[in-house]
Amino acid sequence: MSELSTNESPKANQASSPEEKEKTDAKKGEEEEIDIDLTAPETEKAALAIQGKFRRFQKRKKDPSS
């Protein structure tokens, strides 16, 4: 088996200067626009799967004996 090794320290991807930190904080505050095709068959399939799991969760929550 091969071992994974990196030359970067764990803090390499974190902002180090105050200016960089302000930039990352500003990005977090902005809303990210996500464009999802709600009519796509994959989206509908995923939505039905999520709804089904949620319904089962609610049913088990209401009646934990089953």
Contacts in CASP RR format, 6 or more apart in sequence:
PFRMAT RR
TARGET T0000
AUTHOR 0000-0000-0000
METHOD contacts of the structure
MODEL  1
MSELSTNESPKANQASSPEEKEKTDAKKGEEEEIDIDLTAPETEKAALAI
QGKFRRFQKRKKDPSS
15 21 0 8 1.000
15 23 0 8 1.000
15 24 0 8 1.000
36 43 0 8 1.000
37 43 0 8 1.000
59 66 0 8 1.000
60 66 0 8 1.000
END
